[in-house]
Amino acid sequence: MTVTEEQRLARIEADIAVIKAMLAERCVIRGQRIDALDVRVSALEDAEQQRKGGKLVLTALMAAAGVAGGLASKLWPLIWGR
């Protein structure tokens, strides 16, 4: 029983259709994973911005405390007469 060219072509086309379906399914799955990763990256970026903001506030507070301490040490003798 020999296989005709049309039968071989039909089998190849069927194989190609199966492969296309598999690739389409994989593309959908990859797209969903990429979307989930985008959400996670956005959350991490937001957390990093909050951390930077907190660090900036802490630095400003430390600078203000240093200035207040410096002023207090200079003005203390003037106020209390030493």
MMTF fields as JSON, N, C-alpha, C and O atoms, coordinates in Angstrom:
{
  "mmtfVersion": "1.0.0",
  "mmtfProducer": "UNKNOWN",
  "numBonds": 327,
  "numAtoms": 328,
  "numGroups": 82,
  "numChains": 1,
  "numModels": 1,
  "chainsPerModel": [1],
  "groupsPerChain": [82],
  "chainIdList": ["A"],
  "bondAtomList": [4, 2, 8, 6, 12, 10, 16, 14, 20, 18, 24, 22, 28, 26, 32, 30, 36, 34, 40, 38, 44, 42, 48, 46, 52, 50, 56, 54, 60, 58, 64, 62, 68, 66, 72, 70, 76, 74, 80, 78, 84, 82, 88, 86, 92, 90, 96, 94, 100, 98, 104, 102, 108, 106, 112, 110, 116, 114, 120, 118, 124, 122, 128, 126, 132, 130, 136, 134, 140, 138, 144, 142, 148, 146, 152, 150, 156, 154, 160, 158, 164, 162, 168, 166, 172, 170, 176, 174, 180, 178, 184, 182, 188, 186, 192, 190, 196, 194, 200, 198, 204, 202, 208, 206, 212, 210, 216, 214, 220, 218, 224, 222, 228, 226, 232, 230, 236, 234, 240, 238, 244, 242, 248, 246, 252, 250, 256, 254, 260, 258, 264, 262, 268, 266, 272, 270, 276, 274, 280, 278, 284, 282, 288, 286, 292, 290, 296, 294, 300, 298, 304, 302, 308, 306, 312, 310, 316, 314, 320, 318, 324, 322],
  "bondOrderList": [1, 1, 1, 1, 1, 1, 1, 1, 1, 1, 1, 1, 1, 1, 1, 1, 1, 1, 1, 1, 1, 1, 1, 1, 1, 1, 1, 1, 1, 1, 1, 1, 1, 1, 1, 1, 1, 1, 1, 1, 1, 1, 1, 1, 1, 1, 1, 1, 1, 1, 1, 1, 1, 1, 1, 1, 1, 1, 1, 1, 1, 1, 1, 1, 1, 1, 1, 1, 1, 1, 1, 1, 1, 1, 1, 1, 1, 1, 1, 1, 1],
  "groupList": [{"groupName": "MET", "atomNameList": ["N", "CA", "C", "O"], "elementList": ["N", "C", "C", "O"], "formalChargeList": [0, 0, 0, 0], "bondAtomList": [1, 0, 2, 1, 3, 2], "bondOrderList": [1, 1, 2], "singleLetterCode": "M", "chemCompType": "L-PEPTIDE LINKING"}, {"groupName": "THR", "atomNameList": ["N", "CA", "C", "O"], "elementList": ["N", "C", "C", "O"], "formalChargeList": [0, 0, 0, 0], "bondAtomList": [1, 0, 2, 1, 3, 2], "bondOrderList": [1, 1, 2], "singleLetterCode": "T", "chemCompType": "L-PEPTIDE LINKING"}, {"groupName": "VAL", "atomNameList": ["N", "CA", "C", "O"], "elementList": ["N", "C", "C", "O"], "formalChargeList": [0, 0, 0, 0], "bondAtomList": [1, 0, 2, 1, 3, 2], "bondOrderList": [1, 1, 2], "singleLetterCode": "V", "chemCompType": "L-PEPTIDE LINKING"}, {"groupName": "GLU", "atomNameList": ["N", "CA", "C", "O"], "elementList": ["N", "C", "C", "O"], "formalChargeList": [0, 0, 0, 0], "bondAtomList": [1, 0, 2, 1, 3, 2], "bondOrderList": [1, 1, 2], "singleLetterCode": "E", "chemCompType": "L-PEPTIDE LINKING"}, {"groupName": "GLN", "atomNameList": ["N", "CA", "C", "O"], "elementList": ["N", "C", "C", "O"], "formalChargeList": [0, 0, 0, 0], "bondAtomList": [1, 0, 2, 1, 3, 2], "bondOrderList": [1, 1, 2], "singleLetterCode": "Q", "chemCompType": "L-PEPTIDE LINKING"}, {"groupName": "ARG", "atomNameList": ["N", "CA", "C", "O"], "elementList": ["N", "C", "C", "O"], "formalChargeList": [0, 0, 0, 0], "bondAtomList": [1, 0, 2, 1, 3, 2], "bondOrderList": [1, 1, 2], "singleLetterCode": "R", "chemCompType": "L-PEPTIDE LINKING"}, {"groupName": "LEU", "atomNameList": ["N", "CA", "C", "O"], "elementList": ["N", "C", "C", "O"], "formalChargeList": [0, 0, 0, 0], "bondAtomList": [1, 0, 2, 1, 3, 2], "bondOrderList": [1, 1, 2], "singleLetterCode": "L", "chemCompType": "L-PEPTIDE LINKING"}, {"groupName": "ALA", "atomNameList": ["N", "CA", "C", "O"], "elementList": ["N", "C", "C", "O"], "formalChargeList": [0, 0, 0, 0], "bondAtomList": [1, 0, 2, 1, 3, 2], "bondOrderList": [1, 1, 2], "singleLetterCode": "A", "chemCompType": "L-PEPTIDE LINKING"}, {"groupName": "ILE", "atomNameList": ["N", "CA", "C", "O"], "elementList": ["N", "C", "C", "O"], "formalChargeList": [0, 0, 0, 0], "bondAtomList": [1, 0, 2, 1, 3, 2], "bondOrderList": [1, 1, 2], "singleLetterCode": "I", "chemCompType": "L-PEPTIDE LINKING"}, {"groupName": "ASP", "atomNameList": ["N", "CA", "C", "O"], "elementList": ["N", "C", "C", "O"], "formalChargeList": [0, 0, 0, 0], "bondAtomList": [1, 0, 2, 1, 3, 2], "bondOrderList": [1, 1, 2], "singleLetterCode": "D", "chemCompType": "L-PEPTIDE LINKING"}, {"groupName": "LYS", "atomNameList": ["N", "CA", "C", "O"], "elementList": ["N", "C", "C", "O"], "formalChargeList": [0, 0, 0, 0], "bondAtomList": [1, 0, 2, 1, 3, 2], "bondOrderList": [1, 1, 2], "singleLetterCode": "K", "chemCompType": "L-PEPTIDE LINKING"}, {"groupName": "CYS", "atomNameList": ["N", "CA", "C", "O"], "elementList": ["N", "C", "C", "O"], "formalChargeList": [0, 0, 0, 0], "bondAtomList": [1, 0, 2, 1, 3, 2], "bondOrderList": [1, 1, 2], "singleLetterCode": "C", "chemCompType": "L-PEPTIDE LINKING"}, {"groupName": "GLY", "atomNameList": ["N", "CA", "C", "O"], "elementList": ["N", "C", "C", "O"], "formalChargeList": [0, 0, 0, 0], "bondAtomList": [1, 0, 2, 1, 3, 2], "bondOrderList": [1, 1, 2], "singleLetterCode": "G", "chemCompType": "PEPTIDE LINKING"}, {"groupName": "SER", "atomNameList": ["N", "CA", "C", "O"], "elementList": ["N", "C", "C", "O"], "formalChargeList": [0, 0, 0, 0], "bondAtomList": [1, 0, 2, 1, 3, 2], "bondOrderList": [1, 1, 2], "singleLetterCode": "S", "chemCompType": "L-PEPTIDE LINKING"}, {"groupName": "TRP", "atomNameList": ["N", "CA", "C", "O"], "elementList": ["N", "C", "C", "O"], "formalChargeList": [0, 0, 0, 0], "bondAtomList": [1, 0, 2, 1, 3, 2], "bondOrderList": [1, 1, 2], "singleLetterCode": "W", "chemCompType": "L-PEPTIDE LINKING"}, {"groupName": "PRO", "atomNameList": ["N", "CA", "C", "O"], "elementList": ["N", "C", "C", "O"], "formalChargeList": [0, 0, 0, 0], "bondAtomList": [1, 0, 2, 1, 3, 2], "bondOrderList": [1, 1, 2], "singleLetterCode": "P", "chemCompType": "L-PEPTIDE LINKING"}],
  "groupTypeList": [0, 1, 2, 1, 3, 3, 4, 5, 6, 7, 5, 8, 3, 7, 9, 8, 7, 2, 8, 10, 7, 0, 6, 7, 3, 5, 11, 2, 8, 5, 12, 4, 5, 8, 9, 7, 6, 9, 2, 5, 2, 13, 7, 6, 3, 9, 7, 3, 4, 4, 5, 10, 12, 12, 10, 6, 2, 6, 1, 7, 6, 0, 7, 7, 7, 12, 2, 7, 12, 12, 6, 7, 13, 10, 6, 14, 15, 6, 8, 14, 12, 5],
  "groupIdList": [1, 2, 3, 4, 5, 6, 7, 8, 9, 10, 11, 12, 13, 14, 15, 16, 17, 18, 19, 20, 21, 22, 23, 24, 25, 26, 27, 28, 29, 30, 31, 32, 33, 34, 35, 36, 37, 38, 39, 40, 41, 42, 43, 44, 45, 46, 47, 48, 49, 50, 51, 52, 53, 54, 55, 56, 57, 58, 59, 60, 61, 62, 63, 64, 65, 66, 67, 68, 69, 70, 71, 72, 73, 74, 75, 76, 77, 78, 79, 80, 81, 82],
  "secStructList": [7, 7, 7, 7, 2, 2, 2, 2, 2, 2, 2, 2, 2, 2, 2, 2, 2, 2, 2, 2, 2, 2, 2, 2, 2, 2, 2, 2, 2, 2, 2, 2, 2, 2, 2, 2, 2, 2, 2, 2, 2, 2, 2, 2, 2, 2, 2, 2, 2, 2, 2, 2, 2, 2, 2, 2, 2, 2, 2, 2, 2, 2, 2, 2, 2, 2, 2, 2, 2, 2, 2, 2, 2, 2, 2, 2, 2, 2, 2, 2, 6, 7],
  "xCoordList": [0.847, 0.0, 0.895, 1.619, 0.845, 1.684, 0.893, -0.325, 1.64, 1.032, 1.189, 2.284, 0.081, 0.136, 0.644, 0.704, 0.999, 1.502, 0.43, 0.735, -0.815, -1.907, -2.07, -2.33, -1.918, -2.038, -0.891, -1.098, 0.31, 1.457, 1.257, 1.527, 0.781, 0.544, -0.537, -0.409, -1.596, -2.672, -2.149, -2.505, -1.306, -0.74, 0.168, 0.138, 0.964, 1.855, 1.037, 1.364, -0.02, -0.875, -1.549, -1.694, -1.962, -2.567, -1.544, -1.866, -0.319, 0.741, 1.02, 1.22, 1.029, 1.263, 0.134, 0.384, -1.097, -2.239, -2.117, -2.406, -1.688, -1.505, -0.409, -0.561, 0.677, 1.791, 1.355, 1.705, 0.593, 0.099, -0.794, -0.714, -1.647, -2.525, -1.709, -2.002, -0.688, 0.168, 0.893, 0.984, 1.403, 2.113, 1.179, 1.566, -0.038, -1.008, -1.323, -1.421, -1.479, -1.747, -0.572, -0.767, 0.631, 1.824, 1.93, 2.326, 1.577, 1.622, 0.646, 0.958, -0.528, -1.507, -0.957, -1.05, -0.387, 0.172, 1.309, 1.38, 2.188, 3.314, 2.807, 3.341, 1.778, 1.193, 0.644, 0.82, -0.021, -0.552, 0.579, 0.488, 1.634, 2.78, 3.444, 3.832, 3.574, 4.181, 3.315, 3.84, 1.998, 1.107, 1.254, 1.282, 1.349, 1.528, 2.867, 2.954, 3.898, 5.207, 5.177, 5.823, 4.443, 4.31, 3.669, 4.086, 2.658, 2.004, 2.992, 3.049, 3.765, 4.74, 5.829, 6.233, 6.302, 7.343, 6.798, 7.5, 5.565, 4.96, 4.865, 5.133, 4.485, 4.407, 5.785, 5.922, 6.799, 8.16, 8.647, 9.312, 8.324, 8.719, 8.039, 8.667, 6.753, 6.043, 6.675, 6.845, 7.02, 7.658, 9.013, 9.372, 9.756, 11.059, 10.889, 11.673, 9.874, 9.631, 9.249, 9.675, 8.453, 8.094, 9.322, 9.479, 10.187, 11.401, 12.299, 12.85, 12.446, 13.261, 12.667, 13.397, 11.347, 10.684, 10.9, 11.148, 10.808, 11.041, 12.475, 12.735, 13.394, 14.81, 15.069, 15.847, 14.428, 14.583, 14.037, 14.661, 12.892, 12.312, 13.225, 13.44, 13.757, 14.661, 15.917, 16.386, 16.457, 17.643, 17.337, 18.136, 16.196, 15.807, 15.608, 15.994, 15.012, 14.797, 16.123, 16.292, 17.063, 18.379, 19.11, 19.778, 18.991, 19.624, 19.007, 19.717, 17.69, 17.014, 17.415, 17.61, 17.538, 17.961, 19.389, 19.703, 20.247, 21.624, 21.678, 22.431, 20.884, 20.836, 20.292, 20.831, 19.228, 18.651, 19.654, 19.768, 20.372, 21.394, 22.515, 22.991, 22.94, 23.99, 23.548, 24.304, 22.326, 21.803, 21.655, 21.975, 21.176, 21.007, 22.348, 22.444, 23.38, 24.691, 25.279, 26.011, 24.98, 25.468, 24.655, 25.21, 23.349, 22.485, 22.36, 21.955, 22.686, 22.536, 23.301, 22.729, 24.559, 25.262, 24.655, 24.67, 24.129, 23.531, 22.246, 21.97, 21.47, 20.186, 20.393, 19.749, 21.258, 21.413, 22.585, 22.874, 23.239, 24.233, 25.539, 26.153, 25.99, 27.273, 28.375, 29.529],
  "yCoordList": [-1.166, 0.0, 1.233, 1.484, 1.962, 3.144, 4.381, 4.466, 5.321, 6.581, 7.575, 7.8, 8.147, 9.113, 10.46, 10.714, 11.29, 12.618, 13.43, 14.193, 13.264, 13.993, 13.559, 14.39, 12.256, 11.757, 12.277, 12.671, 12.271, 12.797, 14.279, 14.737, 15.02, 16.441, 16.683, 17.583, 15.879, 16.016, 15.73, 16.431, 14.704, 14.368, 15.498, 15.855, 16.042, 17.146, 18.375, 19.042, 18.664, 19.801, 19.586, 20.527, 18.349, 18.045, 18.225, 18.771, 17.77, 17.942, 19.425, 19.85, 20.193, 21.631, 22.286, 23.168, 21.865, 22.417, 22.113, 22.969, 20.893, 20.518, 21.375, 21.87, 21.543, 22.347, 23.799, 24.421, 24.344, 25.715, 25.859, 26.855, 24.859, 24.904, 24.873, 25.609, 24.023, 23.944, 25.267, 25.741, 25.851, 27.125, 28.245, 29.091, 28.252, 29.269, 29.134, 30.131, 27.886, 27.646, 28.115, 28.735, 27.822, 28.256, 29.775, 30.354, 30.419, 31.882, 32.487, 33.481, 31.887, 32.374, 32.22, 33.141, 31.06, 30.813, 31.786, 32.353, 31.983, 32.912, 34.338, 35.086, 34.703, 36.037, 36.247, 37.314, 35.23, 35.32, 35.439, 36.218, 34.675, 34.753, 36.12, 36.674, 36.66, 37.987, 39.042, 39.943, 38.938, 39.883, 39.787, 40.808, 38.563, 38.38, 38.959, 39.566, 38.776, 39.343, 40.87, 41.522, 41.439, 42.897, 43.43, 44.462, 42.726, 43.136, 43.066, 43.977, 41.997, 41.845, 42.905, 43.449, 43.198, 44.223, 45.589, 46.367, 45.882, 47.154, 47.259, 48.315, 46.166, 46.167, 46.375, 47.108, 45.738, 45.921, 47.35, 47.915, 47.933, 49.32, 50.267, 51.204, 50.027, 50.853, 50.731, 51.729, 49.517, 49.307, 50.007, 50.573, 49.975, 50.653, 52.163, 52.816, 52.72, 54.158, 54.535, 55.576, 53.699, 53.963, 53.881, 54.682, 52.922, 52.777, 53.993, 54.512, 54.443, 55.628, 56.848, 57.664, 56.972, 58.099, 58.062, 59.097, 56.878, 56.735, 57.063, 57.679, 56.653, 56.941, 58.441, 58.983, 59.105, 60.546, 61.282, 62.228, 60.861, 61.479, 61.263, 62.185, 60.068, 59.784, 60.643, 61.153, 60.805, 61.647, 63.098, 63.753, 63.6, 64.974, 65.137, 66.159, 64.148, 64.2, 64.199, 64.932, 63.378, 63.34, 64.669, 65.137, 65.273, 66.574, 67.643, 68.469, 67.622, 68.592, 68.397, 69.373, 67.159, 66.89, 67.373, 67.899, 67.203, 67.691, 69.199, 69.745, 69.876, 71.341, 71.8, 72.726, 71.157, 71.529, 71.299, 72.122, 70.204, 69.938, 70.955, 71.4, 71.324, 72.338, 73.685, 74.362, 74.076, 75.342, 75.31, 76.284, 74.201, 74.09, 74.193, 74.838, 73.573, 73.635, 75.043, 75.435, 75.804, 77.18, 78.131, 79.041, 77.918, 78.837, 78.499, 79.356, 77.308, 76.88, 77.801, 78.236, 78.107, 79.006, 80.409, 81.052, 80.888, 82.225, 82.276, 83.257, 81.217, 81.191, 80.986, 81.664, 80.087, 79.729, 80.466, 80.23, 81.323, 82.208, 81.561, 82.04, 80.571, 79.979, 80.575, 80.19],
  "zCoordList": [0.0, 0.0, 0.0, 0.964, -1.033, -1.136, -0.729, -0.889, -0.2, 0.222, -0.923, -1.44, -1.288, -2.39, -1.879, -0.676, -2.815, -2.46, -1.738, -0.822, -2.15, -1.51, -0.058, 0.813, 0.211, 1.578, 2.449, 3.596, 1.89, 2.637, 2.943, 4.053, 1.944, 2.123, 3.178, 4.008, 3.141, 4.124, 5.531, 6.478, 5.673, 6.985, 7.494, 8.671, 6.59, 6.973, 7.388, 8.369, 6.639, 6.989, 8.339, 9.119, 8.617, 9.912, 11.033, 12.088, 10.805, 11.808, 12.054, 13.192, 10.984, 11.117, 11.91, 12.731, 11.67, 12.404, 13.895, 14.731, 14.228, 15.64, 16.27, 17.387, 15.556, 16.073, 16.265, 17.267, 15.311, 15.446, 16.674, 17.393, 16.912, 18.08, 19.37, 20.313, 19.407, 20.596, 20.834, 21.966, 19.764, 19.898, 20.347, 21.153, 19.831, 20.241, 21.73, 22.445, 22.189, 23.61, 24.465, 25.511, 24.021, 24.76, 24.79, 25.802, 23.682, 23.642, 24.648, 25.304, 24.764, 25.738, 27.152, 27.963, 27.444, 28.776, 29.061, 30.151, 28.103, 28.291, 28.494, 29.314, 27.746, 27.906, 29.307, 29.897, 29.838, 31.198, 32.211, 33.161, 32.012, 32.926, 32.86, 33.888, 31.669, 31.517, 32.203, 32.858, 32.057, 32.729, 34.244, 34.933, 34.766, 36.208, 36.658, 37.725, 35.859, 36.202, 36.159, 36.979, 35.222, 35.169, 36.445, 36.972, 36.938, 38.185, 39.34, 40.166, 39.401, 40.485, 40.414, 41.442, 39.22, 39.063, 39.476, 40.121, 39.111, 39.511, 41.027, 41.599, 41.674, 43.137, 43.755, 44.734, 43.193, 43.704, 43.489, 44.357, 42.347, 42.093, 43.074, 43.567, 43.363, 44.341, 45.722, 46.423, 46.109, 47.412, 47.47, 48.502, 46.386, 46.337, 46.47, 47.159, 45.819, 45.938, 47.366, 47.866, 48.026, 49.42, 50.31, 51.231, 50.043, 50.84, 50.659, 51.629, 49.428, 49.167, 49.857, 50.419, 49.815, 50.477, 51.979, 52.597, 52.572, 54.014, 54.382, 55.416, 53.542, 53.787, 53.702, 54.487, 52.763, 52.607, 53.827, 54.308, 54.326, 55.517, 56.716, 57.503, 56.863, 57.974, 57.888, 58.906, 56.706, 56.521, 56.881, 57.551, 56.444, 56.776, 58.275, 58.842, 58.919, 60.364, 61.111, 62.086, 60.656, 61.298, 61.117, 62.039, 59.95, 59.712, 60.608, 61.18, 60.724, 61.587, 63.043, 63.767, 63.476, 64.854, 65.078, 66.146, 64.093, 64.205, 64.308, 65.115, 63.494, 63.544, 64.888, 65.493, 65.357, 66.653, 67.774, 68.682, 67.721, 68.741, 68.7, 69.744, 67.506, 67.367, 67.899, 68.596, 67.571, 68.08, 69.593, 70.274, 70.114, 71.567, 72.271, 73.315, 71.726, 72.382, 72.322, 73.231, 71.286, 71.186, 72.067, 72.684, 72.122, 72.862, 74.344, 75.129, 74.737, 76.133, 77.095, 78.094, 76.826, 77.758, 77.798, 78.848, 76.692, 76.681, 77.489, 78.178, 77.397, 78.096, 79.595, 80.395, 79.989, 81.394, 82.055, 83.228, 81.342, 81.928, 82.326, 83.278, 81.714, 82.08, 81.332, 81.52]
}
